[in-house]
Amino acid sequence: MPVTTVARSLFRGLFALSLGVAAISANAQNMVSISGSTVNMRDGPGLKSTVLWELRRGFPLQVTERRGDWLAVKDFEGDTGWVARSLTSDEPHHIVTSKILNVRSGPGTNNEVVTQAQYGELLKTLEKRDDWVRVERETGESGWVAERLVWGW
């Protein structure tokens, strides 16, 4: 095989790999969590916009648009609104999306269930390993949950 063909194949492979890394990185950059103790979700970008509901510290949101000091966001149920960028952080959290979630002593279904969490419960993200996330509940209990049963990053 000529050198130019090998070089083209190598370039295409590296380019595809860089696109994959960029997509993963972009997804992480598209997530924020609430940093204020209570933050208003509004129907538009500005303090005069109507307050839709209040979000508490750690609540994860997906950023869909950036407009000045405001972020258009979507929550785990698909509800949308706007929050002030200054009241968000990059500290990862998850929300329970299953009715009942087993929190286990290790990453895998063969590990003991140490506690359970319920739909909508906020969990601080401590670590990720394969398809498992180590989380901490507000009560201080920590353990591992299946990533497919939570939403966030």
C-alpha positions in Angstrom: 0.0 0.0 0.0 1.4 3.4 -0.9 2.5 5.7 1.9 -0.1 8.3 0.9 -2.9 5.7 1.2 -1.6 4.7 4.6 -1.3 8.3 5.7 -4.9 9.0 4.5 -6.3 6.0 6.4 -4.4 7.1 9.5 -5.6 10.6 9.2 -9.3 9.5 8.8 -9.0 7.2 11.9 -7.5 10.0 14.0 -10.1 12.5 12.7 -12.9 10.1 13.6 -11.4 9.5 17.1 -11.1 13.3 17.6 -14.8 13.8 16.7 -15.7 11.1 19.3 -13.7 12.8 22.0 -15.1 16.2 21.0 -18.7 14.8 21.3 -18.0 13.5 24.8 -16.3 16.7 25.8 -19.2 18.8 24.3 -21.7 16.7 26.3 -19.9 17.4 29.5 -19.7 21.1 28.7 -23.5 21.1 28.0 -24.3 20.1 31.6 -24.3 22.3 34.6 -25.7 22.1 38.1 -27.2 24.7 40.4 -24.7 26.4 42.7 -27.0 28.7 44.6 -29.1 27.4 47.5 -32.3 28.1 45.6 -32.3 29.3 42.0 -35.3 30.5 39.9 -36.0 28.8 36.6 -37.5 31.5 34.3 -39.4 31.5 31.1 -36.9 33.8 29.4 -33.4 35.2 29.8 -33.8 38.0 32.3 -34.8 39.0 35.8 -38.2 40.3 34.5 -39.1 36.9 33.0 -41.7 34.9 34.9 -40.4 32.4 37.5 -41.5 28.9 36.5 -40.1 27.1 39.5 -37.3 27.0 42.0 -34.3 24.6 41.7 -32.1 23.6 44.6 -28.3 23.3 44.9 -26.8 20.5 42.8 -29.8 20.1 40.5 -28.3 19.0 37.1 -29.4 20.7 33.9 -28.6 20.2 30.2 -27.6 23.5 28.5 -29.4 24.0 25.1 -28.5 27.6 24.4 -26.3 30.4 25.8 -27.4 34.0 25.6 -25.1 36.5 27.5 -25.3 35.8 31.2 -28.2 33.3 30.8 -28.5 29.6 29.9 -31.4 27.9 28.3 -31.7 24.6 30.0 -33.6 21.3 30.1 -34.1 19.1 33.1 -34.4 15.3 33.4 -38.1 15.4 32.6 -37.6 17.5 29.5 -38.9 20.7 31.1 -37.2 23.8 29.8 -36.4 27.3 31.0 -33.6 29.8 31.7 -31.2 30.2 34.6 -28.5 32.8 35.3 -25.1 31.4 34.3 -23.5 32.8 37.5 -25.7 30.6 39.6 -24.5 27.3 38.0 -21.4 25.2 38.4 -19.6 22.3 36.8 -20.0 20.1 39.9 -21.6 16.8 38.6 -24.9 15.5 40.1 -27.5 13.0 39.0 -31.2 12.7 39.5 -32.9 9.3 40.0 -35.1 8.4 37.0 -36.4 5.0 38.2 -39.2 4.5 40.7 -36.8 2.9 43.2 -33.1 2.8 42.8 -30.8 0.3 44.5 -27.6 1.9 45.8 -25.0 -0.8 46.0 -21.7 -1.3 47.9 -19.8 -1.7 44.6 -20.2 -1.2 40.8 -22.3 -4.3 39.8 -25.5 -6.1 40.5 -23.6 -8.8 42.5 -22.8 -6.2 45.2 -24.9 -5.7 48.3 -27.7 -3.1 48.3 -26.8 -0.6 51.0 -29.8 1.8 50.6 -32.4 2.8 48.1 -33.2 6.1 46.5 -36.5 7.3 44.9 -37.6 8.9 41.7 -36.5 12.6 41.5 -33.9 12.3 44.3 -30.8 14.4 43.9 -27.5 12.5 44.2 -24.0 14.0 44.3 -21.7 12.4 41.7 -18.4 11.1 43.2 -17.0 8.8 40.5 -17.8 7.0 37.3 -16.7 3.5 36.3 -17.9 1.9 33.1 -21.8 1.9 33.3 -21.8 2.7 37.1 -21.8 5.9 39.1 -20.7 6.3 42.7 -23.0 8.8 44.3 -23.7 10.3 47.7 -27.2 11.0 49.1 -28.1 14.1 51.1 -28.2 11.8 54.2 -24.5 11.1 53.6 -25.0 7.5 52.5 -22.9 6.6 49.4 -22.7 3.8 47.0 -22.9 2.7 43.4 -25.9 3.0 41.0 -26.4 1.9 37.4 -25.9 4.9 35.1 -29.0 4.0 33.0 -31.2 4.6 36.0 -30.1 8.2 36.7 -29.9 11.4 34.6 -27.0 13.9 34.8 -23.3 13.7 34.5 
